[in-house]
Amino acid sequence: MADNRNTRALGNRRRTIANAVPSPHLADISLRELRTYRQLLMSEEDKVSYWRRLAHARIDVLEAESHAEGSLDLDELVRVLGDTGAGRTRTALVGVRAAEPLPELPILTQMWVTEIDPHDQENVADAVERLRAAEGQLTDYRNALHEWIDEATGELISRYRNDPASALIALPGGGLTVTEGGR
């Protein structure tokens, strides 16, 4: 069985759902605020994941260009950006708009405006090292976001277990209403 981040993350989430416990520091916020908080965390995680993928792609292109005789042609670029190196293709639906700002990582901002000669091995190595450092920061932040999302999810599940009808409020239209006689 493959032991990749996605498999481990999914396994952690399953344990969170099965063993959901109330969170002491989320107990004082309303159900609506808790849902909003969780949604904001998930939106932030989407952005961070997007920027991680861009950093990975920039690294892959720099490394491929440094080994190429000239510029990468379209077929080479498709191969470099389409393969993760582990036999899987990069596929993701992303809810991030291109105009959204970079995370607070000066390395990333600088990397997007810096021209790098792909045949200057020292320059490429320095750029790759800086991108890997930024990717590491993004990964650490993303891992923290996953913990916070899991904690908020656990709090929601605990509340829904205590009051199952409160889960219906999340449905479009405010949930089902029960009329007299249970109809």
Secondary structure by P-SEA (a helix, b strand, c coil): ccccaaaaaaaaaaaaaabbbbbcccccccaaaaaaaaaaaaaaaaaaaaaaaaaaaaaaaaaaaaaccccccaaaaaaaaacccccccccccccccccccccccaaaaaaaaccccccaaaaaaaaaaaaaaaaaaaaaaaaaaaaaaaaaaaaaaaaaaaccccccccccccccccccccc
